[in-house]
């Protein structure tokens, strides 16, 4: 059976995750524009270097 509360909770959690991701992407791009390399950004943020590189590519 359909559980409206569980559905709403899942949607909320997905939204929070998307918001966190957006914030992380913004930080990565600011760090890049400040002269940090993708490797430095990954080391400082704990985000996988391949993910950092993907975000940078998508932002171009």
N, C-alpha and C positions, 0 to 999 in steps of 0.2 A: 504494500500500500504506500501511497505517496505521503511523505512527511514534510509538511510545509516549513516547519521550524528548522529541520536539518538542511533542507534546500537553501533557506535563507542564510544559515550559518556558513554553508559551503561557499555561497556567492560572496558573502562578506569577506571570508578568509582569502578567496581568490583576489578580491579587490585590494586587500591589504598587501598581499604578495606583489601584485602589479605595481602598487605605489612604492613599495620598497625597491623593486627593480628599477623603476624610473629614477628614484633618488640616487641609486648606485650608479646608473648610467650617467647621470648628470655630473656626479663627483668624478667619475673616470674621465669624462671629457674636459672638465675643468683642470684636472691634474695634467692631462695631455697638453692642453694649451699653456700650462705653466712650465712646460719643458720636460716633464717626466716621460720616460719611455714606457711602452706597454709592460715591460718586465718589472720596472720600478713600481708602476701602478699596481700590478698584481701582487708584488711583495708587500706593499704598504696596506693594501685593502683586503688581502686574503681571497681575492677573486681570481679564479683560474685565468692564466695568461691567455689561453685561447678564447675565453669568453670576452676578456678585455679587448682583444684584437677584433673579434666579431663586432662588438659594440662600436668600436672606432670605425670600422669599415662601413657599417650601416649608417653612421652619422655623416659620412662624406657626401 
